Amino acid sequence: MKQFFLSLTAFMMIGCGGNQAKRTTEVLGFSSAAPEQREILLTGQRAYEQYCAGCHGADGDGKGPAAEMLLTKPRNFTQGLFKFKLTMTGSLPTDDDVYRTISNGVSRTSMPAWMLVPEHERRAIVQYLKTFSSRWQSEKSGQAILIPDPPPFVGTALSIAKGKRVYDDMQCKACHGEKGRGDGPSAAELTDSDDNRIKPFDFTTGLLKGGRSVKDIYRTFTTGLDGTPMPSYGEVIPEEDRWHMISYVLYLMNRTKATSAELAYAEQELSTTVKKEARP
C-alpha cells in the first residue's frame, strides 16, 4: 500500500512536457474575453498540471500516467459529463458543482479532497476544465435544482415500507440487488460512458461517493449520475415517493431507528391499505 501511494505521488509530479505549450495556446484561444479571464485560465492550467494531470491526463481525457493503477477510472473531461451536480441529467454542471467535487473529493476513489489548495486555484481549475470539452462553448450550465428540507416522515417505518415498493417498482434491484448489495442481475454488464466496468452501489456499505447526507441522496435520485447507467428520477418519481425511497436506502445503510418488527407491521398496514384502495 505504501509503495502504491509513493508511486501515485510520483506520477502526480510528472510534468506535461510538450503538451503544455499546445494546451496554453488552446486555453488562450478558448478565452476571447478580458485579460483577467485569461490569467484565471492559465492559473487553472498550472494548478491542473500540478494536482490533476497525473490521473486525468494533460489533455483531460482521463488517461494520465496513474490512471491504469486506479480501479475507479479518472473522469474524462473531454465528454463534458459530470456525475455529482445539482443540474438535471444531460445538462452541464454549475461552477459550484465542479468546485464542490474538487474541494470535497469523491469517497471510495482515488480522488482526494483538495481543500488545502488555495480557493482561487480551485476555482481557476473549474474554469480550465471547460477548455477540454466543446460543450462549454456551445451550451450553458443547467439550472440548479432546489433541495427542500427532508420531510419529518423520512426514516419512519411506514416511509421505509413505501420506499421499498418504489425501489421494486422502478426496478432498482436489477442493478443494486434485492437487498441493495449491488449484486442485481444486470450488475455484471454495466459500463460507464468510456466503456469502463462500473459496479452498482452497495447500499449496505453506507459510504456514498457523492456525499452521505440525506440531501446528497435526494440530489442523486433527482438528477442522476451522468456518464453512468444511474438515471434521473426527477421527472419520473413524484417528490414524496423519492423521499420514501431515500428512507428505504437509509434503512439498507442501517441509518434509521426503525426496528424489523416496526417495519413488518408497517408493511402489513401498507399492504392492507393498498388492497382497500384497489377495490372497485
C-alpha positions in Angstrom: 0.0 0.0 0.0 2.8 2.4 0.9 4.5 1.7 -2.4 1.3 2.4 -4.3 0.9 5.8 -2.7 4.5 6.6 -3.3 4.1 5.6 -7.0 1.0 7.7 -7.2 2.7 10.7 -5.7 5.5 10.3 -8.2 3.0 10.2 -11.1 1.3 13.3 -9.8 4.6 15.2 -10.0 5.2 14.3 -13.6 5.2 17.4 -15.9 3.2 17.6 -19.1 6.2 18.3 -21.3 5.4 19.2 -24.9 1.7 19.2 -24.3 2.0 22.3 -22.1 2.7 24.8 -25.0 -0.1 23.3 -27.1 -2.6 23.5 -24.3 -1.6 27.0 -23.4 -2.3 28.1 -27.0 -5.7 26.3 -26.8 -6.5 28.0 -23.5 -5.8 31.4 -24.8 -7.7 30.7 -27.9 -10.6 29.5 -25.8 -10.8 32.8 -24.0 -11.6 35.7 -26.2 -12.6 37.6 -23.0 -10.7 40.1 -21.0 -7.0 39.6 -20.0 -8.0 38.8 -16.4 -10.1 35.8 -17.6 -7.0 34.5 -19.5 -5.0 34.8 -16.3 -7.6 32.8 -14.5 -7.3 30.1 -17.1 -3.6 30.0 -17.0 -3.7 29.8 -13.2 -6.1 26.9 -13.6 -3.8 25.3 -16.1 -0.8 25.4 -13.8 -2.8 24.1 -10.9 -4.3 21.3 -13.0 -1.0 20.2 -14.3 0.4 20.1 -10.7 -2.5 18.4 -9.0 -4.8 16.7 -11.6 -2.9 15.7 -14.8 -1.3 12.7 -13.1 -4.6 10.9 -13.1 -6.9 12.9 -15.5 -4.2 13.4 -18.2 -2.7 16.5 -19.7 -5.5 16.6 -22.3 -8.2 15.9 -19.7 -9.1 12.5 -21.3 -8.8 10.5 -18.0 -5.6 8.8 -19.3 -2.9 10.2 -17.1 0.1 8.1 -16.2 -1.5 6.9 -12.9 -4.9 6.0 -14.5 -4.0 2.4 -15.2 -3.3 1.8 -11.5 -6.8 3.0 -10.4 -9.8 0.8 -10.0 -12.2 3.7 -10.4 -11.0 5.4 -13.6 -10.5 9.2 -13.6 -13.1 11.5 -15.1 -12.8 12.1 -18.8 -13.4 15.8 -19.1 -13.5 15.9 -22.9 -17.0 14.4 -22.8 -18.4 17.2 -20.7 -20.1 14.7 -18.4 -20.2 15.1 -14.6 -21.7 12.9 -12.0 -22.2 15.0 -9.0 -24.2 18.1 -9.8 -27.4 19.9 -9.0 -28.4 20.3 -12.6 -30.7 17.8 -14.4 -29.4 14.8 -16.4 -27.8 15.7 -19.7 -27.1 19.3 -18.7 -23.7 20.9 -17.8 -23.0 21.4 -14.1 -22.7 24.7 -12.4 -19.3 26.1 -11.4 -20.2 25.4 -7.8 -20.9 21.8 -8.6 -17.5 21.2 -10.0 -15.8 23.3 -7.3 -17.6 21.2 -4.6 -16.2 17.9 -6.1 -12.7 19.3 -6.3 -12.9 20.6 -2.7 -14.6 17.6 -1.1 -13.2 14.7 -3.2 -15.0 11.5 -4.0 -15.3 8.8 -1.4 -14.2 5.3 -2.3 -12.0 6.5 -5.1 -8.5 8.0 -5.5 -10.0 11.5 -5.9 -8.9 13.3 -2.8 -10.3 16.4 -1.2 -8.2 19.3 -2.4 -9.2 21.7 0.5 -5.5 22.6 1.1 -5.2 24.0 -2.4 -5.9 27.8 -2.3 -9.5 28.6 -3.1 -8.6 30.8 -6.1 -6.6 28.0 -7.6 -9.5 25.5 -7.2 -11.9 28.0 -8.8 -9.4 28.6 -11.6 -9.2 24.8 -12.2 -13.0 24.8 -12.7 -12.6 27.3 -15.5 -9.7 25.4 -17.0 -11.6 22.2 -17.1 -14.0 23.8 -19.5 -11.3 24.0 -22.2 -11.3 20.3 -22.5 -14.8 19.9 -24.0 -16.5 21.9 -26.7 -19.8 21.6 -24.9 -18.8 24.6 -22.7 -18.5 26.7 -25.8 -22.0 25.9 -27.2 -24.0 25.2 -24.0 -24.7 26.9 -20.7 -24.8 25.3 -17.3 -28.1 23.8 -16.4 -30.4 25.3 -13.8 -29.6 24.0 -10.3 -32.4 22.3 -8.5 -33.5 23.4 -5.1 -33.3 20.7 -2.5 -36.0 21.1 0.2 -35.5 20.0 3.8 -36.3 16.4 4.4 -40.0 15.8 5.5 -40.4 14.6 9.1 -41.6 11.1 7.8 -38.2 10.3 6.3 -36.7 7.3 8.1 -40.0 6.1 9.7 -41.1 2.5 9.3 -44.1 3.4 7.1 -41.9 5.6 4.8 -39.4 2.7 4.6 -42.1 0.3 3.6 -43.4 2.7 0.9 -39.8 3.3 -0.3 -39.3 -0.4 -0.8 -42.3 -0.5 -3.0 -40.9 2.4 -5.1 -37.5 0.6 -5.2 -39.1 -2.5 -6.5 -41.4 -0.7 -8.9 -38.6 1.2 -10.5 -36.5 -2.0 -10.9 -33.7 -0.6 -8.8 -33.0 -4.2 -7.7 -32.0 -5.0 -11.3 -28.7 -3.3 -10.7 -28.5 -2.8 -6.9 -29.9 -6.1 -5.9 -32.9 -7.3 -3.8 -31.1 -6.2 -0.6 -29.2 -3.3 -2.0 -25.9 -5.0 -2.1 -25.0 -4.1 -5.7 -25.5 -7.6 -6.9 -28.5 -7.4 -9.2 -28.8 -9.5 -12.3 -27.7 -6.6 -14.5 -24.7 -5.6 -12.3 -22.1 -7.6 -14.3 -23.0 -5.9 -17.6 -22.8 -2.2 -16.5 -20.2 0.2 -18.0 -19.7 4.0 -17.9 -19.5 6.4 -20.9 -15.9 5.3 -21.5 -16.9 1.6 -21.5 -15.1 1.1 -18.2 -16.6 -1.6 -16.0 -18.8 0.0 -13.3 -20.3 -1.5 -10.2 -23.7 -0.6 -8.8 -23.5 0.9 -5.3 -23.8 -1.4 -2.4 -26.0 0.5 0.0 -25.1 -1.7 2.9 -21.6 -0.2 2.9 -23.0 3.2 3.7 -20.3 5.2 2.0 -21.7 7.2 -0.8 -19.4 8.8 -3.4 -21.4 11.9 -3.8 -21.9 12.6 -0.1 -23.6 10.9 2.8 -26.3 13.4 3.7 -29.9 12.9 3.1 -29.9 15.9 0.7 -27.0 14.3 -1.2 -29.1 11.2 -1.8 -32.0 13.3 -2.9 -29.8 15.1 -5.4 -28.6 11.8 -6.9 -32.1 10.4 -7.1 -33.4 13.6 -8.7 -30.6 14.5 -11.2 -29.0 11.0 -11.8 -25.3 10.4 -12.4 -24.4 11.4 -15.9 -21.9 9.1 -17.7 -23.3 6.1 -15.8 -26.3 3.8 -16.0 -27.9 5.6 -13.0 -30.8 7.6 -14.4 -32.5 10.8 -13.2 -35.9 10.2 -11.4 -36.7 13.9 -11.0 -39.4 13.8 -13.7 -40.3 10.1 -13.2 -41.0 9.7 -9.5 -43.1 12.2 -7.5 -41.1 14.1 -4.9 -42.8 12.4 -1.9 -42.0 8.9 -3.3 -38.4 9.9 -3.8 -38.2 10.8 -0.1 -39.8 7.4 0.7 -37.1 5.7 -1.5 -34.5 7.6 0.5 -36.0 6.2 3.7 -35.6 2.7 2.3 -32.0 3.4 1.2 -31.2 4.8 4.7 -32.7 1.6 6.2 -30.4 -0.5 3.9 -27.5 1.6 5.2 -28.6 1.0 8.8 -29.2 4.7 9.3 -32.7 4.6 10.6 -34.2 3.8 14.1 -36.9 1.6 12.7 -36.8 -1.9 14.0 -37.6 -5.0 12.0 -40.8 -5.5 13.9 -41.9 -2.0 13.2 -41.1 -2.4 9.5 -43.0 -5.7 9.3 -46.1 -4.1 10.9 -45.8 -1.1 8.5 -45.6 -3.4 5.5 -48.7 -5.2 6.6 -50.6 -2.0 7.2 -49.5 -0.7 3.8 -50.5 -3.9 2.1 -53.9 -3.7 3.7 -54.3 0.0 2.6 -53.3 -0.8 -1.0 -55.8 -3.7 -1.2 -58.6 -1.5 0.1 -57.8 1.3 -2.4 -57.7 -1.3 -5.3 -61.3 -2.4 -4.5 -63.9 -1.2 -7.0 
